[in-house]
Amino acid sequence: MIAQQPVTIQAELGQRGPFAADVIFNFEGDVEQPGEVRVLSSSPRDGGLTHLATAQVTLAASGLPDVRTAHPHDEFIVISSPSPGEVITGGVVRVEGVALASFEQTLLVELHFEEGGFISRGPVTVAAPDYGNWGPFHLDIAYTATAPGPARIVVSDPSPAFGQTLHLASIEITLEP
């Protein structure tokens, strides 16, 4: 990371909205290099990552800025079930949604404890007609809970090419035995 800047979304809590930030950075390379802008949010409850979006950029040491404004678009990962805040019982949670996965249509679904540790995880393939198309996904994740408590479902789009996560969506739920 070469720079970071906090930013506030101009919307009510839990709603989408516009944001803008000037991120000042020093880049002293002689040759243009690929880079990435990452916008993320974390949970005030446990500090865990709750949302992530990325954009690929080219970094240059000099020259005029060439910033191209992106048009608003749907999230690349949408979790449709369970609903935020839903109480899950029985030892299995079915995670469903739609996504635009980037690498081999594969996403990673994780179930996190209140403290941020993993309960369970597994890969899921987006059932899209072709690369670059939207498609549904679903995965059953087993868990063991001895008492009711908060948990987080995290669905991410890992990039083997960059060794990082490109996009991430999450929802908070309650797990019961």
Phi and psi restraints in degrees (value plus and minus 20) as a CYANA .aco file:
   2 ILE   PHI    -127.4   -87.4
   2 ILE   PSI     -35.3     4.7
   3 ALA   PHI    -186.4  -146.4
   3 ALA   PSI     135.0   175.0
   4 GLN   PHI    -167.8  -127.8
   4 GLN   PSI     135.9   175.9
   5 GLN   PHI    -170.5  -130.5
   5 GLN   PSI     102.3   142.3
   6 PRO   PHI     -88.4   -48.4
   6 PRO   PSI     131.1   171.1
   7 VAL   PHI    -167.2  -127.2
   7 VAL   PSI     131.1   171.1
   8 THR   PHI    -132.4   -92.4
   8 THR   PSI     112.5   152.5
   9 ILE   PHI     -96.2   -56.2
   9 ILE   PSI     114.5   154.5
  10 GLN   PHI    -108.1   -68.1
  10 GLN   PSI      53.3    93.3
  11 ALA   PHI    -180.8  -140.8
  11 ALA   PSI     146.0   186.0
  12 GLU   PHI     -87.6   -47.6
  12 GLU   PSI     136.3   176.3
  13 LEU   PHI     -72.6   -32.6
  13 LEU   PSI     108.9   148.9
  14 GLY   PHI      63.5   103.5
  14 GLY   PSI     -19.2    20.8
  15 GLN   PHI    -129.0   -89.0
  15 GLN   PSI     132.7   172.7
  16 ARG   PHI     -93.3   -53.3
  16 ARG   PSI     133.3   173.3
  17 GLY   PHI    -191.9  -151.9
  17 GLY   PSI     150.3   190.3
  18 PRO   PHI     -96.7   -56.7
  18 PRO   PSI     134.6   174.6
  19 PHE   PHI    -171.1  -131.1
  19 PHE   PSI     137.5   177.5
  20 ALA   PHI    -172.7  -132.7
  20 ALA   PSI     125.1   165.1
  21 ALA   PHI    -172.1  -132.1
  21 ALA   PSI     120.3   160.3
  22 ASP   PHI    -115.5   -75.5
  22 ASP   PSI      98.5   138.5
  23 VAL   PHI    -125.3   -85.3
  23 VAL   PSI      90.4   130.4
  24 ILE   PHI    -107.1   -67.1
  24 ILE   PSI     109.3   149.3
  25 PHE   PHI    -164.3  -124.3
  25 PHE   PSI     138.2   178.2
  26 ASN   PHI    -130.8   -90.8
  26 ASN   PSI     107.5   147.5
  27 PHE   PHI    -148.8  -108.8
  27 PHE   PSI      99.5   139.5
  28 GLU   PHI    -134.6   -94.6
  28 GLU   PSI       3.4    43.4
  29 GLY   PHI     -96.4   -56.4
  29 GLY   PSI     134.0   174.0
  30 ASP   PHI    -104.7   -64.7
  30 ASP   PSI     -41.8    -1.8
  31 VAL   PHI    -141.8  -101.8
  31 VAL   PSI     124.8   164.8
  32 GLU   PHI     -76.3   -36.3
  32 GLU   PSI     122.9   162.9
  33 GLN   PHI    -155.2  -115.2
  33 GLN   PSI     128.9   168.9
  34 PRO   PHI     -89.8   -49.8
  34 PRO   PSI     126.7   166.7
  35 GLY   PHI    -163.5  -123.5
  35 GLY   PSI    -194.7  -154.7
  36 GLU   PHI    -168.9  -128.9
  36 GLU   PSI     115.7   155.7
  37 VAL   PHI    -120.3   -80.3
  37 VAL   PSI     107.5   147.5
  38 ARG   PHI    -139.4   -99.4
  38 ARG   PSI     105.6   145.6
  39 VAL   PHI    -134.2   -94.2
  39 VAL   PSI     103.8   143.8
  40 LEU   PHI    -161.1  -121.1
  40 LEU   PSI     140.2   180.2
  41 SER   PHI    -152.9  -112.9
  41 SER   PSI     133.9   173.9
  42 SER   PHI    -148.4  -108.4
  42 SER   PSI     138.9   178.9
  43 SER   PHI     -96.4   -56.4
  43 SER   PSI     110.4   150.4
  44 PRO   PHI     -89.0   -49.0
  44 PRO   PSI     -39.3     0.7
  45 ARG   PHI     -91.0   -51.0
  45 ARG   PSI     -67.4   -27.4
  46 ASP   PHI    -157.5  -117.5
  46 ASP   PSI     -17.4    22.6
  47 GLY   PHI      59.7    99.7
  47 GLY   PSI     -20.8    19.2
  48 GLY   PHI     -88.7   -48.7
  48 GLY   PSI     131.4   171.4
  49 LEU   PHI     -88.0   -48.0
  49 LEU   PSI     107.3   147.3
  50 THR   PHI    -132.7   -92.7
  50 THR   PSI     -41.6    -1.6
  51 HIS   PHI    -176.7  -136.7
  51 HIS   PSI     124.3   164.3
  52 LEU   PHI    -169.9  -129.9
  52 LEU   PSI     113.4   153.4
  53 ALA   PHI    -153.9  -113.9
  53 ALA   PSI     124.0   164.0
  54 THR   PHI    -148.8  -108.8
  54 THR   PSI     137.9   177.9
  55 ALA   PHI    -160.0  -120.0
  55 ALA   PSI     114.1   154.1
  56 GLN   PHI    -102.5   -62.5
  56 GLN   PSI     115.9   155.9
  57 VAL   PHI    -154.6  -114.6
  57 VAL   PSI     149.4   189.4
  58 THR   PHI    -134.8   -94.8
  58 THR   PSI     107.3   147.3
  59 LEU   PHI    -117.4   -77.4
  59 LEU   PSI     115.3   155.3
  60 ALA   PHI    -154.9  -114.9
  60 ALA   PSI     125.7   165.7
  61 ALA   PHI     -93.9   -53.9
  61 ALA   PSI     -46.1    -6.1
  62 SER   PHI    -168.6  -128.6
  62 SER   PSI     155.0   195.0
  63 GLY   PHI      87.7   127.7
  63 GLY   PSI     151.5   191.5
  64 LEU   PHI     -97.3   -57.3
  64 LEU   PSI     122.7   162.7
  65 PRO   PHI     -83.7   -43.7
  65 PRO   PSI     122.3   162.3
  66 ASP   PHI    -147.2  -107.2
  66 ASP   PSI      59.4    99.4
  67 VAL   PHI    -118.3   -78.3
  67 VAL   PSI     104.2   144.2
  68 ARG   PHI    -128.7   -88.7
  68 ARG   PSI      98.6   138.6
  69 THR   PHI     -89.9   -49.9
  69 THR   PSI     110.2   150.2
  70 ALA   PHI    -104.2   -64.2
  70 ALA   PSI     126.2   166.2
  71 HIS   PHI    -105.0   -65.0
  71 HIS   PSI     125.0   165.0
  72 PRO   PHI     -76.0   -36.0
  72 PRO   PSI     121.7   161.7
  73 HIS   PHI    -167.5  -127.5
  73 HIS   PSI     147.0   187.0
  74 ASP   PHI     -83.1   -43.1
  74 ASP   PSI     136.9   176.9
  75 GLU   PHI     -81.6   -41.6
  75 GLU   PSI     131.8   171.8
  76 PHE   PHI     -99.9   -59.9
  76 PHE   PSI     -37.9     2.1
  77 ILE   PHI    -153.8  -113.8
  77 ILE   PSI     103.0   143.0
  78 VAL   PHI    -144.1  -104.1
  78 VAL   PSI     100.0   140.0
  79 ILE   PHI    -111.6   -71.6
  79 ILE   PSI      97.8   137.8
  80 SER   PHI    -119.6   -79.6
  80 SER   PSI     -41.3    -1.3
  81 SER   PHI    -174.4  -134.4
  81 SER   PSI     116.3   156.3
  82 PRO   PHI     -93.1   -53.1
  82 PRO   PSI     151.8   191.8
  83 SER   PHI    -100.3   -60.3
  83 SER   PSI     131.4   171.4
  84 PRO   PHI     -76.2   -36.2
  84 PRO   PSI     113.8   153.8
  85 GLY   PHI      63.6   103.6
  85 GLY   PSI     -24.4    15.6
  86 GLU   PHI     -83.5   -43.5
  86 GLU   PSI     125.2   165.2
  87 VAL   PHI    -114.7   -74.7
  87 VAL   PSI     103.6   143.6
  88 ILE   PHI    -128.9   -88.9
  88 ILE   PSI     112.3   152.3
  89 THR   PHI    -148.4  -108.4
  89 THR   PSI     142.9   182.9
  90 GLY   PHI      78.4   118.4
  90 GLY   PSI     -21.2    18.8
  91 GLY   PHI      67.0   107.0
  91 GLY   PSI     -19.7    20.3
  92 VAL   PHI    -160.8  -120.8
  92 VAL   PSI     112.8   152.8
  93 VAL   PHI    -136.6   -96.6
  93 VAL   PSI     107.9   147.9
  94 ARG   PHI    -113.4   -73.4
  94 ARG   PSI     100.6   140.6
  95 VAL   PHI    -124.1   -84.1
  95 VAL   PSI     104.6   144.6
  96 GLU   PHI    -150.4  -110.4
  96 GLU   PSI     134.0   174.0
  97 GLY   PHI     157.5   197.5
  97 GLY   PSI    -187.3  -147.3
  98 VAL   PHI    -150.6  -110.6
  98 VAL   PSI     131.1   171.1
  99 ALA   PHI    -176.4  -136.4
  99 ALA   PSI     146.2   186.2
 100 LEU   PHI    -141.6  -101.6
 100 LEU   PSI      62.8   102.8
 101 ALA   PHI     -96.6   -56.6
 101 ALA   PSI     131.2   171.2
 102 SER   PHI    -118.5   -78.5
 102 SER   PSI     -59.1   -19.1
 103 PHE   PHI    -133.5   -93.5
 103 PHE   PSI      92.5   132.5
 104 GLU   PHI      31.8    71.8
 104 GLU   PSI       8.4    48.4
 105 GLN   PHI      38.3    78.3
 105 GLN   PSI       3.4    43.4
 106 THR   PHI    -123.4   -83.4
 106 THR   PSI     112.0   152.0
 107 LEU   PHI    -136.2   -96.2
 107 LEU   PSI     144.2   184.2
 108 LEU   PHI    -137.3   -97.3
 108 LEU   PSI     105.8   145.8
 109 VAL   PHI    -127.6   -87.6
 109 VAL   PSI     109.5   149.5
 110 GLU   PHI    -149.6  -109.6
 110 GLU   PSI     127.6   167.6
 111 LEU   PHI    -137.4   -97.4
 111 LEU   PSI     102.4   142.4
 112 HIS   PHI    -131.0   -91.0
 112 HIS   PSI     122.0   162.0
 113 PHE   PHI     -86.7   -46.7
 113 PHE   PSI     150.0   190.0
 114 GLU   PHI     -75.4   -35.4
 114 GLU   PSI     -59.9   -19.9
 115 GLU   PHI     -99.5   -59.5
 115 GLU   PSI     -20.1    19.9
 116 GLY   PHI      77.9   117.9
 116 GLY   PSI     -27.6    12.4
 117 GLY   PHI     -96.0   -56.0
 117 GLY   PSI     137.7   177.7
 118 PHE   PHI     -94.4   -54.4
 118 PHE   PSI     120.0   160.0
 119 ILE   PHI    -117.0   -77.0
 119 ILE   PSI     -68.2   -28.2
 120 SER   PHI    -181.6  -141.6
 120 SER   PSI     139.1   179.1
 121 ARG   PHI    -174.1  -134.1
 121 ARG   PSI     139.4   179.4
 122 GLY   PHI    -189.9  -149.9
 122 GLY   PSI     132.7   172.7
 123 PRO   PHI    -101.7   -61.7
 123 PRO   PSI     133.8   173.8
 124 VAL   PHI    -162.7  -122.7
 124 VAL   PSI     122.8   162.8
 125 THR   PHI    -119.0   -79.0
 125 THR   PSI     112.4   152.4
 126 VAL   PHI     -95.2   -55.2
 126 VAL   PSI     106.2   146.2
 127 ALA   PHI    -105.7   -65.7
 127 ALA   PSI      48.0    88.0
 128 ALA   PHI    -120.9   -80.9
 128 ALA   PSI     132.0   172.0
 129 PRO   PHI     -85.4   -45.4
 129 PRO   PSI     -45.9    -5.9
 130 ASP   PHI    -184.5  -144.5
 130 ASP   PSI     142.9   182.9
 131 TYR   PHI     -75.0   -35.0
 131 TYR   PSI     118.0   158.0
 132 GLY   PHI      66.0   106.0
 132 GLY   PSI     -16.3    23.7
 133 ASN   PHI    -130.2   -90.2
 133 ASN   PSI     133.0   173.0
 134 TRP   PHI     -91.7   -51.7
 134 TRP   PSI     129.0   169.0
 135 GLY   PHI    -180.9  -140.9
 135 GLY   PSI     140.9   180.9
 136 PRO   PHI    -100.4   -60.4
 136 PRO   PSI     140.5   180.5
 137 PHE   PHI    -163.8  -123.8
 137 PHE   PSI     135.3   175.3
 138 HIS   PHI    -177.2  -137.2
 138 HIS   PSI     127.9   167.9
 139 LEU   PHI    -174.8  -134.8
 139 LEU   PSI     116.7   156.7
 140 ASP   PHI    -114.3   -74.3
 140 ASP   PSI     105.0   145.0
 141 ILE   PHI    -133.2   -93.2
 141 ILE   PSI     102.3   142.3
 142 ALA   PHI    -101.9   -61.9
 142 ALA   PSI     128.9   168.9
 143 TYR   PHI    -168.2  -128.2
 143 TYR   PSI     142.1   182.1
 144 THR   PHI    -146.8  -106.8
 144 THR   PSI     104.3   144.3
 145 ALA   PHI    -150.0  -110.0
 145 ALA   PSI     112.0   152.0
 146 THR   PHI    -113.7   -73.7
 146 THR   PSI     -39.0     1.0
 147 ALA   PHI    -169.8  -129.8
 147 ALA   PSI     135.3   175.3
 148 PRO   PHI     -82.0   -42.0
 148 PRO   PSI     125.5   165.5
 149 GLY   PHI    -193.6  -153.6
 149 GLY   PSI     141.7   181.7
 150 PRO   PHI     -90.6   -50.6
 150 PRO   PSI     130.3   170.3
 151 ALA   PHI    -169.5  -129.5
 151 ALA   PSI     148.0   188.0
 152 ARG   PHI    -150.0  -110.0
 152 ARG   PSI     111.5   151.5
 153 ILE   PHI    -114.5   -74.5
 153 ILE   PSI     107.6   147.6
 154 VAL   PHI    -142.1  -102.1
 154 VAL   PSI     106.3   146.3
 155 VAL   PHI    -138.1   -98.1
 155 VAL   PSI     102.6   142.6
 156 SER   PHI    -148.8  -108.8
 156 SER   PSI     138.4   178.4
 157 ASP   PHI    -132.8   -92.8
 157 ASP   PSI      73.2   113.2
 158 PRO   PHI     -95.9   -55.9
 158 PRO   PSI     128.1   168.1
 159 SER   PHI    -137.4   -97.4
 159 SER   PSI      84.9   124.9
 160 PRO   PHI     -81.2   -41.2
 160 PRO   PSI     -50.7   -10.7
 161 ALA   PHI     -84.7   -44.7
 161 ALA   PSI     -59.4   -19.4
 162 PHE   PHI    -122.9   -82.9
 162 PHE   PSI     -30.0    10.0
 163 GLY   PHI      48.0    88.0
 163 GLY   PSI       3.8    43.8
 164 GLN   PHI    -160.3  -120.3
 164 GLN   PSI     152.8   192.8
 165 THR   PHI    -108.2   -68.2
 165 THR   PSI     112.0   152.0
 166 LEU   PHI    -106.6   -66.6
 166 LEU   PSI     -62.0   -22.0
 167 HIS   PHI    -163.5  -123.5
 167 HIS   PSI     133.7   173.7
 168 LEU   PHI    -172.6  -132.6
 168 LEU   PSI     116.4   156.4
 169 ALA   PHI    -150.2  -110.2
 169 ALA   PSI     133.4   173.4
 170 SER   PHI    -170.4  -130.4
 170 SER   PSI     141.3   181.3
 171 ILE   PHI    -159.8  -119.8
 171 ILE   PSI     130.2   170.2
 172 GLU   PHI    -113.9   -73.9
 172 GLU   PSI     115.5   155.5
 173 ILE   PHI    -154.9  -114.9
 173 ILE   PSI     156.5   196.5
 174 THR   PHI    -139.4   -99.4
 174 THR   PSI     109.2   149.2
 175 LEU   PHI    -120.3   -80.3
 175 LEU   PSI     114.8   154.8
 176 GLU   PHI    -144.3  -104.3
 176 GLU   PSI     135.2   175.2
